[in-house]
Amino acid sequence: MKILVVNAGSSSLKYQLFDMTENRAIAKGNCERIGIDGAVTHKVPGREDYKATPSFPDHRAAIECVLGLLTDEKLGVISSVKEIAAVGHRFAHGGEKLRASAVLGADEIAYLESIVELNPLHGPPAISGFKACKEVMPDINHVGVFDTSYYSAMEEKAYIYPIPYELYEQYKIRRYGFHGTSHRFVAAKAAEMVGDKNAKIITCHLGNGSSITATVNGKAIDTSMGFTPQDGVPMGTRSGALDPTVPTYIMKKTGATPEETEKILNSKSGLLGVSGVSSDCRDVWAAAKAGNKRAKLAIDILVHNAKKIIGSYIAEMNGCDALVFTAGIGENDRAMRAAIAKDLSFLGIEMDEEANATCPSGEVADVSKKGAKVKTLVIPTNEEYMIALDTQNLTK
């Protein structure tokens, strides 16, 4: 069974084609600059990457290009589009109704369109990507996989904000959580490694966008991102959690509009805002090592906040069996992992410094010190495979 996974952005369309009999991607790529001019990179394991600059006036043109590449006599991996059994689509937000992955029909799309206000950045392009794929491949099932659905089992005490309750009732202002597909994948893998499907696990998805999630018995009980992906730990350009009066104070003092203030907190803050160097953690580390005090401060703030959230989740879960690092920073930044895990031995978290320093990027690794009560693990995330798996389970 072959599943096509699509992740549509405002000007991009990433794709992977999975052979589910082998549980692996047999082709993947990215269509970029949609609506501008167009560029595509197509990758097949064992072959040289193919790059071209076709015209992409819209998402339909991009998906037609993808299908052409997948079935091309020289570049392709399938002989016909008919080999694709179903398409899985990544959606950042499923609101309150789409609490699990679902086959997408008219009702589901109408609901997703109704909550675009909650998800203005990612919602419209994901819907456009679905519609384009559905037009080109109308006779197969299309499945939506929602990052927020992993948090559908959270209790009210974890997702209701202490503001007037009618604001939740009328406007659905609550904690939704994001990166759920990634956290679900690595938490399940960690439970396997611990040997307990009911394990208490903290997963740290650290990248340009970062979130931390607590999972018990395979279900998320709390997460750092909230009503939007702005909440939680500081990120590449996002501030993370703030005193709620900070935005209004900025507006009063600077005259900034709500939109301008949102841009400050979403695009000009985090590592970039504090360091003044870059939103890329690698650049900030390099500047810190060269003696840039603001760059070091930016790293210290991220580490400090991550530790606070980890500690609070251990208290919330009454223990912890595994601490997991994943995503771009979590999988590759050995110094960041070491800094976050440092001085947590009283909680049972003890890292083997040599194992952490030598574990290969892109591979699963146990970097715990021998005898540590809590496993410290590095697990590369694979959101696309989770989307393919859900799509297979819903359509086979």
N, C-alpha and C positions, 0 to 999 in steps of 0.2 A: 504494500500500500504506500503510495507516494502522497505526501502532504506538502503543499506550498504555504509557507509562513510569510506574511506581509506586515511590515511596520511602516506606515505612511506618515511622513511629516509634512510640514507646510510646503517645502520645496524638495522633498526627497522621498524615495520609496526603497526601503531595504527589503531584501528577500532572501529566503533560504528554502531549498527544496530538500525534504527529508525522505529517505527510504526507510520506512518504519519497520521493515523486516530486518534491517541491519542497525536500526536506531542511530542513524548518522545522517549528517547533511552531505548530499552528493553535489550540490552547487549552491553558491550564494553570491550576493553582490549588492550594489547600491546604485540606484538612479538618482542623480543629483541635479540641482539647478532647474527643477521643474518650473515652468512658467517664465524662465529667464532665457537660457539657451540650451542647456542639456549636456550631461556627461554621465557615462555609465562605466562601472567596473564590474566584471563578471569573473568569478573564481570557481575553478573546479580542482579538487585535490589532485596533485600530480601533474598538473598542466600549468603552463605559463598564463598569468592573468591577462584577460582581454580588456582593453580600454578603448572607448570611442566617445565621440561627441555628437550623438544624434539630437534632433530637435525634440524637446519635450514640452509642448504647449500646455499639457495638463496631465493628470495622473493616468488617464486612460492610455495616452500615448506611451507613458512609462511602462505600464503593465503589458501592453502589446509588445514592447521591446523586450521585456523580460521573457515572455512566452516564446518570442522568436529566438532568443539566445538559448533557452532551455531545449528547444527542439531543433536547433541548427545542426546541420549534418556534421560540421567540424567542431563547433563550440559546445554543442548541446550534450545532454545526458539522458534524454528521453526521445522517443521517436514521434510522439504525438502528445498534444495537450490532453487528450483523453486519458492518458496515464495518470493524470493528477486527480486523485479521488476527492479531495476537499481542500479548502483554503482556510487557514487560521489567521485571524487579524488581531493585532495587539491594540487594545484600548487602554489608555491610562485611567479612565474613569467610567465606572458602571453605575454611579449613583447609589441610591438605596434599593432600587428594584432589581438590578442585575447583580445578584449576590453570588453568582457562579457563572462559569463559562457557559455559553448558550449558542445554539444555532440561530443565526440572524435572519429575522423576517421583518415584515413591515412594522409590526408592533415594537420590536426591539429598536429598530432604527429611529422610529418616531420618538421613542423615549430618549434615546441618546441625543437626538436633536433638541429635545426639550431641556436637557441639562447642560447644553453648551456653555451657558453662563457660569456654571461651576468649573468648567474646563475649557476656557476660551483659547488656550494655546495649542493643546493637543487634540481636542475634540473634533473641530472642523476638518483638519487634514485626514484624520483616521476615518471619518465618515466618507470623505471624498474618495479615499483609497478603496474603501469597501465598495462604494457605488461603481467605481471604475472597474474593479475586478468582477463584480456581479454582472456588469454589462458585457464584459468580454467572455466570462465563463458562467452563463446563466443556469446551466443544467446541473451544477453540483452544489453541495452544501457549503455555506460560508459560516464559520464559527467565530464569535467574538470572545476573546480572553481578556479579562479586565484586571488591571493591577490592584484595584480597590477590593476585589472580591475576596482576597485572602483575609481581609479584616472583617468580614461579615459576621464572624462569630464573636467579636469583641462584645463585652458587656457594656451596658449603658454607662456605667461609671467610668469606662475607659474612653468613650467617644462623645459623650455629651459635655459641652462646655458649660462652665458655671456663669452663664449669661441668662437673661430672661428667656424662659423656656419657649415662649411663643416665637422667638427668633429661629429656634430650631424647627418648630412646627410649620412656620410660614415660609422660611427661606432655606431650610435644610442646612443650617450652619452647624457643623459637627466635625469631629475628627474622622477623616476617611482613610488616610494612609495611602502610600504609594510604593512603587517597587515591589508590589506583592508577589508577582510571578517569580522574581529573582529570589526573594526571601523564602518562598514556598519550596523552590528547587533545592536551595542549599540547606535549608532546615531538614528536609527529608533525607538528603545525603548525610548530614551530620548524625541524624537519628540512626541511620544504618551503621555508621562508623562507631557510634557509642554502643550499639547493640540493644537499643531500647526505643521502640516507636513512641513511647510516652515521655520521652526525655524532655527536660527543661533546657531550651536552647536560646541563645542570644546571637542573632545574625547581624553583622555590620556590613552593609552595602555601602562602600566608600568609593566615591568617584567624583566627577564634577558636580553631580547631585548625590547626596548621601542620606541614608536613613538607617535606623537601628530598630530591630523588631524582636519582641519576646514571643517565643512559641512554646506551648505546653500541649502535650498529647497531639501533636500535629496541627494545632490550631493557634493562630496568632491571638494573643491576649492584649498586646499593646504595641504601639509603634510611635516613632518620633515625629514623622511627618503628620500634618494635621488636616485642616480644611483645604489647604493647598500644599504643594511640595516645598513651600517656603519655610515650614516649621522644622524644629529639631536642631541638629548640629550645624555649625557653619559649613558652607560648601564653597565651590569655586567662586561664584559671584553672588550667592544668596547669603543673607545674614544669619538664617536660622532663627531660633527662638529669641524673642525680645520682650521687654516690658511693653505691654500693649499701648502705653501712652507715647512711646517713642515716635511712631509715625505721625500722630497728630501734632506733637511738639515740633517735628521737622517742618510740617506744613505751616505752623504758626510762625516759626522763626525765619524760614526761608521764602515763604510765599509759594512753595511748590504745590501743585495740584495733586489730588489723589493719584492720578496716573503717573505723574512725575515722581511722587514719593514711592510708589510701587516699583518703578524702574530703578530707583536708588537702591532699594532693599533687595530687589530680585536680580539686578544686572551689574551693580557697582559695589557690592558689599562682599562679605565672606573673605576668602584668601586674598582676592584682588583688592578689596577695599582697605583691609588692614595693612597688607604688605606694600601696596602701591607698585608691585612688581608684575604679578601675573595671576590669572585664575588657575593656572596649571601647577599642581602641587610639586612637580619636579623642578620647575623654575624657582618656586618659593624656597624649597629645600636648598637649592644651589646658592641662592642669595643669602639665606641664613648662614650657611657654612662659610660664606665669604665675609661674614661680619655684619650683614644688614639686620639691625635690631628689630625693625618692623616686620621683616620676613620671619624672623624667629618668633616674634610675638604671635603672628598669624598661625603658625604651626602649633604653638603652645595653647592658643585659644581652642583650636580644633581638638587637640588631645584632651584638654581639660573638660570640654563639654561632652566628648565621647565617654570619658570615664564616669561622669556624673550620671549619664543615661544608663550605662551598663550597671552601675551600682544600684540605681533605683529599680531596674528590672530584676536584679537578683533578689532584692527585698520583696518585690511584688510577687515573684514566683516562689519565694521561700527556698531559694537554692538555684543551682545551675549545674548542668551536666556538660555543656559545651559552649564555647565562645568561638564564633566563626567569622572569618574575614573573607570578603568577596568584592567583586567589581574592580575597576581599574586601579584604584589606590590600594584597596584591601588585598588584591591578589599579587600586586607587584611591588608595593612600597614596604620593604622590610623594616626600614627605620620607623615608619608610622606605626606598623603593627607592634614593634617593640616598645615604642613610647606609650601606646595606649594600654598595653598589658602590664607595663612596669608598676611595681608597688601594689599589685592586687593579690598578693599571695595570701593575705588574710581572708580573702574570699574564695580561695582554692585555685586561683588562676596563676599558674607559673609557666613561663615560656622558656623553652630550651633555646638559648641565644644562638648556638651554632646551627641547630636545625632550622631556625628562622632565617639565618643569614645565608644558608646554602640551599634552601628548597627552591626547585626550579619554578619559574613563572609558568602559569598555565596548567599546573598539575596539582592534584589533591595532595595535601601534606598535613601530617600531624606534627605540630611544632611545640607540643607540650613537653614540659620537663618530666622526666621519669618519676612516677609516683604522684604526680599532680592530681588533685581531686577533680579538677575541671579540665576537660580536653580543650586545647586551643588548636583550631583547625584552619587551614587555608583551603577553600573550595571554590574553584572557578565557577561562576554562574553560567547558566545556559537557559535563558528565558525563552529563546526560540524553540528549544526542544520541548519545554513544558507546554508551549502553545501547540506544537505539533501533536503532543501526546493527548492533550485535551480534545483537540480536533478529531483525532483518531477515535478516541473513546466515545465521542458524541455522534459520530457519523458511520462507524464501521457496521 
